[in-house]
Amino acid sequence: MERRDIEIFLTLAEELHFGRTADRLLISPSRVSQTIANLERRFGVTLFDRTSRRVELSPVGAALYADVRAGHDRIQRGITAAIAAGRGVVGTLRIGLEAPAIAELAGPVFDRFRAENPGVELVFREAGFSDPLDLLRAGEVDVTVTNGPVDEDGFQEGPLLYSEPVVLAVGREHPLAACSTVSVDDLAGETVFRAGRRAAPYRPEPDRTAPTFLDLLTLIAAGEGVVPLAAHAADYFARPSLVMVPFEEGSPPVRWVLCWKRGQATARVAALAAAARGAVSGR
């Protein structure tokens, strides 16, 4: 089987529709039909059972699909690895995370990077709470995922990996705990803490900080103040003493972006940035 014949066979086996197969491969439906007919004549078997209403793999076609798909995927991985090695995209990429949950929430980005760069191992490290750029600043990681925008001197903001709404963490006895949503105006008169390196997207520098995230949640639970957090906190850090109240619709989200030292974007960092753009845009 020629490479194009393999692509047509595999795509039709997945789409089970001549028109959609042609659209995916940017060829005519007649080319698809002719290729499958030629393969069936060459092999002396029926690969697809076809009627006026439906297309289905025959038992022989299903078995052939399983074998060819596995072999095709191995070849593609080998080609991808060879191209990556030729570009120097091999080795280890060290990634700092301001919010460790991003390793899971931005999984599609990291999955795409692994598929496109099989010669690179991803190693994640949790960044410091009070200074999430600490590992990057010290050269202990190559890139950090942080709450954008990044405007610190010497650092370059990269593409978006993940965006999510904001919630307000309050103690269970706090008056705002009974609200279905909160607004920026509701923060007036409150002691507002900062979590991470930036204030919430719509506030000036908050009134207070805490040395660790555990200290922060303990202070909020004790009624010492409130803190805007990324919405995933409601799932990852739920506790009986806290209530996570969503901000009203239309409030600015938290934007988790890549960040690296200006002028120090390696080939591996550039490949991660490309994977992020592709995964987020859906291309």
Sequence and secondary structure as in RCSB ss.txt:
>XXXX:A:sequence
MERRDIEIFLTLAEELHFGRTADRLLISPSRVSQTIANLERRFGVTLFDRTSRRVELSPVGAALYADVRAGHDRI
QRGITAAIAAGRGVVGTLRIGLEAPAIAELAGPVFDRFRAENPGVELVFREAGFSDPLDLLRAGEVDVTVTNGPV
DEDGFQEGPLLYSEPVVLAVGREHPLAACSTVSVDDLAGETVFRAGRRAAPYRPEPDRTAPTFLDLLTLIAAGEG
VVPLAAHAADYFARPSLVMVPFEEGSPPVRWVLCWKRGQATARVAALAAAARGAVSGR
>XXXX:A:secstr
  HHHHHHHHHHHHH  HHHHHHHHTS HHHHHHHHHHHHHHHTS  EEE SS EEE HHHHHHHHHHHHHHHHH
HHHHHHHHHHHTT  EEEEEEESSTTHHHHTHHHHHHHHHH TTEEEEEEE  SS TTHHHHTTS SEEEEES  
 STTEEEEEEEEEE EEEEEETTSGGGG S B GGGGTTS BB  SSS  TTSSS SB  SSHHHHHHHHHTTS 
BEEEETTHHHHS  TTEEEEEB TT   EEEEEEEETT   HHHHHHHHHHHHHHHT 
